[in-house]
Every structure is written in C-alpha cells, then in structure tokens.
Amino acid sequence: MGCIETRVKEHQAKKIQKKIAQGWNACCNSSFVVNERIWILWKAHIQVQIILITDQFIHCLIEDTSTQFKTHLSVIYAQNDGHQRENLWRDLRQINIPAHEIWLLSGDFNNVLSSEDRIGSPVIAVEIQGFKDVIDTLQLTPFRAKDLVQTKDYDRRTEGYKCLYDFIQTETGAGKKKLDIIQSQIQQYPLAHGLFYEEKDTLAEIEKWSNVEEHVMRQKSNACWIECGDTNTKYFHAQWKIRSSQNSITSIYTNIGIKLTEPKLVEPEFISVFQSFMGDCTTEFPCAKHSYN
C-alpha cells in the first residue's frame, strides 16, 4: 500500500505506522525530505525490494509469495514546481525495466495530461509536454482510478431505486384513483360527512407518497453524481457549465435603458446603484418652519 502527502515527522512515523498498520513492514523517503511525503506499507507475505528512493518517488520490486505475482511499483508524489518535476521525469527515464515485466506507477504527478484534466484556466502545451514525453518514452498506458466494487454497488442501488420508484408510482396512482371516486361520491352525496373524512385521509396518503417520491429522486440524483460527477467526466463538466451560466451576470441595464455587457462598465454601474441606496452625506439639514401665535 502506498501513502502520499503524509506530512509526518520522522520521530512520529513509527508510532503512527503501528496504529494504522500494525505488524506491517514500512519504507519512507524521510532521508530526502523534512516531512515524510511517501510511505510504502506491506504485509509479511509480500516481498518488497526497494530499488530507488528520491524526494518525489519510491521505486521497488514487489512479489506476492502466495500467488507468485511480481511487479515493479513506483509510488509518486511530484513537486509543485515544474523545474523540480523535470528531475522526476529524468529519474523515471533512467529506471531500466525489462520489456516482459510489469511496471505500475501510481500517486500524484501534480501535472495535467490533457486540457480536459483542468477546470478554469486553460492548459498550455508546455505544461503537459514533459509528462506526455515520459509516458511516450516509457510506453505507459494511463488509467483512471475506478472502484469496480463501487460500480457494482451503484448498479444495485440503481436497480433498487427503479423498483422503489415503480412501487411509489403504483401507490400514488391508486391513491389518486381512490380520490377521484370519493370526490365523485361527494358531488352525489354532499351531506355525507364520512366522505369528507375519507377524502382528507386519502389526500394525506397521496401527499405522503409524493414526499417519498421526491426523497427517492434526490437520492437517485446524488447517486448519479457519485458515479459520474466526481470522476472528471463529461457529466461533471456539463453540470459545471450549467451552474456557471446560471450564476453569471453577462449584462445589465442602466436606469435609462442602456444595456451594458463590458465588465469595465458593469462594475461601476453596480457600485453607483448600490451607493444610491445608501443616500447622500450632508453636514446641514433644513429645519421645518413653524409659526407660533
């Protein structure tokens, strides 16, 4: 297991490792940075050979003795500074891995790989060039993290929502039909007080199922966001664009009906309008004239 951005002092490391992974072996890069940025933790049946440690990554060879699975692993936590990341790209290129062996690189590269990986300021070619060159040189295949168990759970939740929604629709439809019958009877027998009580109870039942339906739809919406919104997908960007357009003010009209779209003109107009709400400041106030007999 690789942990990054631990921010743990060296004298506290062993104490914390015993709490979170008692009986596990551990390796960190405390010799290269003040706060340990990277940890690697593994159980006893896993054989780990540490090959290279720097301030930005730990590279090792891992073998599971129970399954005989073997792989090279690099746990990476890149620096924020672009010039320091150049050292990372250089060190990764110098690692010699045989073509028939597996190499996994995981962690935080602190670098975008395409324009779709950032929201807000545009991505320029210089930012992605170093990262892209490393991937091309080492012939790596980028993978996005995705929990398959979570996906299965999501599918089960979606199916559960569908069954529950169908049941709610059935109950609501039955209640509305019952209400139509009761209201027809009330028109025929306006003095039957029992029908009015029955109508009240039926309306309450319909309202209850309507509230349940609203709650289910909210939960379904949250589930959709968990699946699609937090993985940097097109769904996320579409929702972000909708929200941005709803919250943005692109133009305003002055008191005399002139439309302003330039930000340099909109800002002073806003200020002047709100200043007018505050009133004027004066040091003299007129006194009302009174006549006395």
C-alpha positions in Angstrom: 0.0 0.0 0.0 1.4 3.4 -1.0 0.6 6.6 1.0 1.5 10.0 -0.2 1.4 13.5 1.4 1.7 12.0 4.8 3.2 15.2 6.4 4.5 13.1 9.3 7.6 14.0 11.3 10.3 11.3 11.4 10.1 10.8 15.1 6.3 10.2 14.9 6.4 7.8 12.0 6.8 4.5 13.8 4.1 5.4 16.3 1.6 6.2 13.6 2.5 3.2 11.5 1.8 0.9 14.4 -1.7 2.4 14.8 -2.7 2.2 11.1 -0.8 -0.9 10.0 0.3 -3.0 13.0 2.6 -5.8 12.0 3.3 -4.4 8.5 6.6 -3.5 7.1 7.2 0.1 6.1 9.5 2.3 4.0 9.5 6.1 3.6 11.6 8.8 2.0 12.4 10.7 5.2 16.1 10.9 4.2 15.3 13.2 1.3 12.6 15.5 2.7 11.8 17.1 6.1 8.3 15.7 6.3 7.9 12.2 5.0 6.0 12.6 1.8 5.7 9.0 0.7 5.2 5.7 2.6 5.1 2.2 1.4 3.4 -0.4 3.7 3.2 -4.1 3.1 2.2 -7.4 4.8 4.6 -10.2 5.7 3.7 -12.5 2.8 4.7 -9.7 0.4 8.3 -9.5 -0.6 9.4 -5.9 -1.3 12.9 -4.9 -2.7 13.4 -1.2 -2.5 15.4 -0.1 -5.6 15.4 3.7 -5.6 14.2 6.4 -3.2 14.1 10.1 -4.1 12.2 13.1 -2.7 9.5 12.5 -5.3 9.1 8.8 -5.6 9.9 5.3 -4.2 10.6 2.6 -6.7 10.5 -1.1 -5.7 10.1 -4.6 -6.9 7.1 -6.5 -5.3 6.3 -10.2 -5.3 3.4 -11.9 -3.7 4.6 -15.3 -2.4 1.1 -16.8 -2.2 0.2 -16.0 -5.9 3.7 -15.6 -7.4 2.6 -12.3 -8.8 5.5 -9.9 -9.5 5.5 -6.3 -10.5 7.6 -3.1 -10.3 5.9 -0.3 -8.4 6.7 3.4 -8.3 4.7 5.4 -5.7 5.0 9.1 -6.8 4.3 12.4 -5.2 5.6 15.0 -7.5 6.7 18.5 -6.5 4.5 21.5 -7.3 7.4 23.3 -9.0 7.7 22.5 -12.7 11.5 22.6 -12.7 11.7 20.1 -9.8 9.3 17.8 -11.7 11.8 17.7 -14.6 14.1 15.8 -12.1 11.3 13.4 -11.6 10.8 12.8 -15.4 14.6 12.3 -15.7 14.8 9.8 -12.9 11.9 7.8 -14.2 13.5 7.6 -17.7 16.7 6.2 -16.1 14.9 3.2 -14.5 15.5 0.1 -16.6 12.6 -2.3 -16.6 12.7 -5.4 -18.9 10.0 -5.3 -21.6 8.3 -8.5 -20.3 7.9 -7.3 -16.7 5.0 -5.2 -15.3 5.6 -1.7 -14.1 2.9 0.2 -12.1 3.2 3.9 -11.5 0.7 5.4 -9.0 0.3 8.6 -7.0 0.1 12.3 -7.6 2.0 13.6 -10.6 0.9 17.2 -9.9 0.6 17.6 -13.7 -2.2 17.6 -16.2 -2.0 15.3 -19.2 -4.7 17.0 -21.3 -6.9 20.1 -21.4 -9.8 18.1 -20.0 -8.0 17.5 -16.7 -8.4 21.1 -15.6 -11.3 23.4 -15.0 -10.8 27.1 -15.2 -7.5 28.4 -16.5 -6.6 27.0 -19.9 -3.9 24.3 -20.3 -0.9 25.3 -22.5 1.3 22.8 -24.4 4.4 23.5 -22.3 2.6 22.2 -19.1 1.8 18.8 -20.5 4.8 18.2 -22.7 7.2 16.8 -20.0 4.6 14.4 -18.6 3.5 13.3 -22.0 7.1 12.7 -23.2 7.7 10.4 -20.2 4.5 8.4 -20.9 5.5 8.1 -24.6 9.1 7.2 -23.9 8.3 4.6 -21.3 5.4 3.3 -23.3 3.0 3.7 -20.4 -0.8 3.4 -20.6 -2.7 5.9 -18.4 -5.6 4.5 -16.3 -8.2 6.5 -14.3 -8.8 5.2 -10.8 -12.2 3.5 -10.7 -13.5 1.2 -7.9 -15.2 -1.8 -9.6 -16.9 -2.8 -6.3 -18.3 0.7 -6.0 -19.6 0.4 -9.6 -21.4 -2.9 -8.8 -22.9 -1.3 -5.7 -24.0 1.6 -7.8 -25.7 -0.8 -10.3 -27.5 -2.5 -7.4 -28.6 0.9 -6.0 -29.9 2.0 -9.4 -31.9 -1.2 -9.7 -33.2 -0.7 -6.2 -34.3 2.9 -7.0 -36.1 1.7 -10.0 -38.1 -0.9 -8.1 -38.9 1.5 -5.3 -39.9 4.2 -7.8 -42.3 1.8 -9.5 -43.9 0.9 -6.2 -44.3 4.6 -5.3 -45.9 5.3 -8.6 -48.3 2.4 -8.1 -49.3 3.6 -4.6 -49.7 7.2 -5.8 -51.8 6.2 -8.8 -54.0 4.1 -6.6 -54.5 7.0 -4.2 -55.4 9.4 -7.0 -58.0 6.9 -8.4 -59.4 6.5 -4.9 -59.6 10.3 -4.5 -61.5 10.7 -7.8 -64.1 8.1 -6.7 -64.5 9.8 -3.3 -64.9 13.3 -4.8 -67.5 11.9 -7.3 -69.4 10.4 -4.4 -69.2 13.8 -2.5 -70.9 15.5 -5.5 -73.7 13.0 -5.4 -74.0 12.9 -1.6 -72.8 16.4 -0.3 -74.2 15.7 3.2 -72.3 12.5 3.8 -69.7 13.7 6.3 -67.9 10.4 6.3 -66.8 11.0 2.7 -65.1 14.3 3.7 -63.0 12.5 6.4 -62.2 9.8 3.9 -61.2 12.4 1.3 -58.9 14.1 3.9 -57.2 10.8 4.7 -56.7 10.0 1.0 -55.2 13.4 0.4 -52.7 12.9 3.3 -51.8 9.5 1.8 -51.1 10.9 -1.6 -49.0 13.7 -0.1 -47.0 11.2 1.9 -46.1 9.2 -1.2 -45.3 12.4 -3.1 -42.8 13.3 -0.4 -41.3 9.8 -0.5 -41.0 10.1 -4.3 -39.2 13.4 -4.0 -36.8 12.0 -1.4 -36.0 9.0 -3.7 -35.4 11.3 -6.7 -33.0 13.3 -4.6 -31.1 10.2 -3.5 -31.0 9.0 -7.1 -29.6 12.3 -8.2 -26.9 12.0 -5.5 -26.0 8.5 -6.7 -25.7 9.7 -10.3 -23.3 12.5 -9.1 -21.2 10.0 -7.1 -20.9 7.8 -10.1 -20.4 10.4 -12.9 -19.7 13.7 -11.2 -16.7 13.1 -9.1 -14.6 11.3 -11.8 -13.9 14.3 -14.0 -16.3 13.1 -16.8 -18.3 14.9 -19.4 -21.3 14.8 -17.0 -19.2 16.8 -14.4 -18.2 19.4 -16.9 -21.8 19.7 -18.3 -23.1 20.3 -14.7 -20.3 22.8 -14.0 -21.1 24.7 -17.2 -24.8 24.8 -16.4 -24.1 26.1 -12.8 -21.6 28.7 -14.1 -24.1 30.0 -16.7 -26.8 30.2 -14.1 -24.6 32.1 -11.6 -23.0 34.5 -14.1 -24.3 38.0 -14.9 -23.4 38.8 -18.5 -25.2 42.1 -19.0 -27.2 44.7 -17.1 -29.5 47.7 -18.0 -29.0 51.2 -16.6 -31.8 53.4 -15.3 -32.2 54.9 -18.8 -32.4 51.5 -20.5 -28.9 51.2 -21.9 -27.6 47.6 -22.0 -24.1 47.1 -20.6 -22.1 44.0 -21.4 -18.4 45.1 -20.9 -17.1 44.1 -17.4 -15.4 47.5 -17.1 -18.7 49.3 -17.5 -20.8 46.8 -15.5 -18.7 47.1 -12.3 -19.0 50.9 -11.8 -22.7 50.8 -12.7 -23.3 48.2 -9.9 -21.3 50.4 -7.5 -23.3 53.6 -8.3 -26.6 51.8 -8.0 -25.8 50.4 -4.5 -24.3 53.7 -3.4 -27.6 55.4 -4.3 -29.4 53.1 -1.9 -27.2 54.4 0.9 -28.3 58.0 0.4 -26.2 61.2 0.4 -24.0 62.5 3.1 -24.5 66.1 4.2 -23.5 68.2 7.2 -26.5 70.5 7.2 -30.2 69.6 7.5 -33.1 72.0 6.8 -35.2 72.9 9.7 -39.0 72.9 9.4 -40.6 76.3 9.7 -43.3 76.7 12.4 -45.4 79.7 13.2 -46.4 80.4 16.8 -49.3 82.7 17.9 
